[in-house]
Amino acid sequence: MELRLLRTFRAVAERLNFTRAAEDLHLAQSSVSAQIRLLEEDLGVSLFDRIGRRILLTEAGETLLHYARRMEAMSDEIRNEIAAGTEKAGSLTIRIPETVAAEYMPAIVEDFHDRHPKAVLNFINCDDARLREELNSGRIDLAFLLTDEVTMPNVTVEALRTESLMLVAAPQHPLSQVPHVTTASMHGSTILHLRVD
């Protein structure tokens, strides 16, 4: 089983579209189709169900996608280790809220680059709408969220710390006179707050 066939399969499986996968891979669509046929023949299973002009992953395809991602990651890791010796190279794409990035990332990035000068960090503002899909597909490697809790199948989730929230009100606002503000005491007030993903 060739790694190039797995890369082609992953591209089609993530796009669920042969034409777009071919564009991503800079290959002719006929080449992509031929590689998928070779892989299906090698494994003796159908990897996609073709329904009209749409394609869907079969159960075998879902299983192979999991392994294809792992094998590609291992291949990249081996290449980076061999090419860079013991020095880490490559890149990490990270989704993170701007407020968290501004507060915590400068020192972390500086320390990371001191230890791994050949590695590249790419930061993107956090948007949880497609977060699970992006993490599972490998489009992003890591995400930081401000949230009470999050559950994502096949994604490792770890609570890093608890952040305190502070209510700020103008001196003349009624809430500024309340010694202990509760959710009930804020009822009816207009509150501006960070979006919690």
C-alpha positions as CSV (number, residue, x, y, z in Angstrom):
1,M,0.0,0.0,0.0
2,E,1.7,3.2,-1.2
3,L,1.6,6.4,0.9
4,R,0.8,8.4,-2.3
5,L,-2.4,6.4,-2.7
6,L,-3.3,7.1,0.9
7,R,-2.7,10.8,0.5
8,T,-4.9,10.8,-2.6
9,F,-7.6,8.9,-0.7
10,R,-7.5,11.3,2.3
11,A,-7.9,14.3,-0.1
12,V,-11.0,12.7,-1.7
13,A,-12.4,11.5,1.7
14,E,-12.1,15.0,3.2
15,R,-13.5,16.8,0.2
16,L,-16.0,14.1,-0.8
17,N,-15.4,15.4,-4.3
18,F,-13.0,14.0,-6.9
19,T,-12.7,17.3,-8.8
20,R,-11.8,19.4,-5.7
21,A,-9.4,16.7,-4.4
22,A,-7.7,16.7,-7.8
23,E,-7.3,20.5,-7.7
24,D,-5.8,20.2,-4.2
25,L,-3.4,17.6,-5.3
26,H,-2.5,19.3,-8.6
27,L,-3.5,16.0,-10.5
28,A,-5.9,15.2,-13.3
29,Q,-9.2,13.9,-12.0
30,S,-8.6,10.7,-14.0
31,S,-5.4,10.1,-12.1
32,V,-7.2,10.6,-8.8
33,S,-9.9,8.1,-9.9
34,A,-7.3,5.6,-11.0
35,Q,-5.4,5.8,-7.7
36,I,-8.6,5.3,-5.7
37,R,-9.5,2.2,-7.9
38,L,-6.0,0.8,-7.3
39,L,-6.4,1.3,-3.5
40,E,-9.8,-0.4,-3.6
41,E,-8.5,-3.3,-5.6
42,D,-5.5,-3.7,-3.2
43,L,-7.8,-3.7,-0.2
44,G,-10.6,-5.7,-1.8
45,V,-13.3,-3.2,-0.6
46,S,-15.2,-0.2,-1.8
47,L,-14.1,2.9,-0.1
48,F,-16.9,5.2,-1.4
49,D,-20.5,4.8,-2.1
50,R,-21.4,6.7,-5.3
51,I,-25.0,8.1,-5.1
52,G,-25.7,10.0,-8.3
53,R,-23.1,12.8,-8.5
54,R,-22.4,12.6,-4.8
55,I,-19.9,10.3,-3.0
56,L,-20.0,9.1,0.6
57,L,-17.4,7.1,2.6
58,T,-18.3,3.5,3.3
59,E,-17.6,2.0,6.7
60,A,-14.3,0.7,5.3
61,G,-13.5,4.1,4.0
62,E,-14.1,5.7,7.4
63,T,-11.7,3.2,9.0
64,L,-9.1,3.8,6.3
65,L,-9.3,7.6,6.7
66,H,-8.4,7.2,10.4
67,Y,-5.3,5.1,9.5
68,A,-4.4,7.3,6.5
69,R,-4.2,10.4,8.7
70,R,-2.0,8.5,11.2
71,M,0.3,7.2,8.6
72,E,0.7,10.6,6.9
73,A,1.5,12.2,10.3
74,M,4.0,9.5,11.1
75,S,5.6,9.9,7.6
76,D,5.9,13.7,8.2
77,E,7.3,13.1,11.7
78,I,10.0,10.7,10.3
79,R,10.9,13.2,7.5
80,N,11.2,16.1,10.0
81,E,13.2,14.1,12.4
82,I,15.6,12.8,9.8
83,A,15.9,16.1,8.0
84,A,16.4,18.2,11.1
85,G,18.2,15.7,13.3
86,T,17.0,16.3,16.8
87,E,15.7,19.8,16.0
88,K,12.0,19.9,15.5
89,A,10.7,21.4,12.2
90,G,7.4,21.6,10.5
91,S,4.4,23.7,11.4
92,L,1.5,23.9,13.8
93,T,-1.8,25.5,12.9
94,I,-3.6,26.7,16.0
95,R,-7.1,28.2,16.5
96,I,-7.3,30.5,19.5
97,P,-9.5,33.5,20.6
98,E,-7.7,36.8,20.1
99,T,-8.0,37.8,23.8
100,V,-6.3,34.6,24.9
101,A,-3.6,34.9,22.2
102,A,-2.8,38.5,23.2
103,E,-2.6,37.7,26.9
104,Y,-0.8,34.3,27.0
105,M,0.8,33.6,23.6
106,P,3.8,36.1,23.4
107,A,5.8,34.4,26.2
108,I,4.8,30.9,25.0
109,V,5.7,31.6,21.4
110,E,9.1,33.1,22.4
111,D,9.9,30.1,24.5
112,F,8.8,27.7,21.8
113,H,10.9,29.4,19.1
114,D,13.9,29.4,21.4
115,R,13.6,25.6,21.7
116,H,12.4,24.9,18.1
117,P,13.6,27.7,15.8
118,K,12.8,25.8,12.6
119,A,9.2,25.2,13.5
120,V,6.4,27.6,12.3
121,L,3.3,28.5,14.3
122,N,0.2,29.6,12.4
123,F,-2.5,31.3,14.6
124,I,-6.1,31.7,13.4
125,N,-8.9,33.3,15.4
126,C,-11.0,30.7,17.0
127,D,-14.3,29.7,15.5
128,D,-16.0,26.6,16.9
129,A,-18.5,26.1,14.0
130,R,-16.3,23.6,12.2
131,L,-13.7,22.9,14.9
132,R,-14.2,19.2,15.3
133,E,-14.1,18.7,11.6
134,E,-10.9,20.8,11.3
135,L,-9.2,18.9,14.1
136,N,-10.2,15.5,12.8
137,S,-9.2,16.4,9.2
138,G,-5.8,17.8,10.2
139,R,-6.5,21.3,8.8
140,I,-5.7,22.5,12.3
141,D,-3.5,20.8,14.9
142,L,-4.6,22.5,18.1
143,A,-7.3,24.8,19.4
144,F,-7.9,26.8,22.6
145,L,-11.4,27.6,23.7
146,L,-13.0,29.8,26.4
147,T,-15.9,27.5,27.4
148,D,-17.4,25.8,30.4
149,E,-16.9,22.4,28.8
150,V,-16.6,20.8,25.4
151,T,-17.0,17.2,24.2
152,M,-15.7,16.2,20.8
153,P,-15.5,12.5,19.8
154,N,-12.0,11.5,18.6
155,V,-10.5,14.7,19.9
156,T,-8.4,14.9,23.1
157,V,-9.8,17.7,25.3
158,E,-7.9,19.1,28.4
159,A,-8.9,21.9,30.8
160,L,-5.8,24.1,31.2
161,R,-7.0,26.7,33.8
162,T,-10.0,28.5,35.2
163,E,-10.3,32.1,34.2
164,S,-11.9,34.7,36.5
165,L,-14.6,37.0,35.1
166,M,-14.9,40.6,36.2
167,L,-17.9,42.7,35.8
168,V,-17.1,46.4,35.1
169,A,-19.9,49.0,35.4
170,A,-20.0,52.8,35.4
171,P,-20.0,54.4,38.9
172,Q,-23.6,55.6,38.4
173,H,-24.8,52.1,37.2
174,P,-27.0,50.3,39.8
175,L,-24.8,47.2,39.7
176,S,-21.8,49.2,40.9
177,Q,-23.7,49.5,44.3
178,V,-24.3,45.8,44.6
179,P,-21.6,44.2,47.0
180,H,-21.9,40.7,45.4
181,V,-23.2,40.5,41.9
182,T,-25.1,37.3,41.0
183,T,-26.8,36.2,37.8
184,A,-30.2,37.2,39.3
185,S,-28.9,40.7,40.1
186,M,-27.9,41.2,36.4
187,H,-31.4,40.4,35.2
188,G,-32.7,43.2,33.0
189,S,-29.3,44.8,32.5
190,T,-27.6,45.1,29.2
191,I,-24.3,43.1,29.4
192,L,-21.5,43.2,26.9
193,H,-19.3,40.1,27.2
194,L,-16.8,38.0,25.3
195,R,-18.3,35.3,23.0
196,V,-17.8,32.0,24.8
197,D,-17.1,29.3,22.3
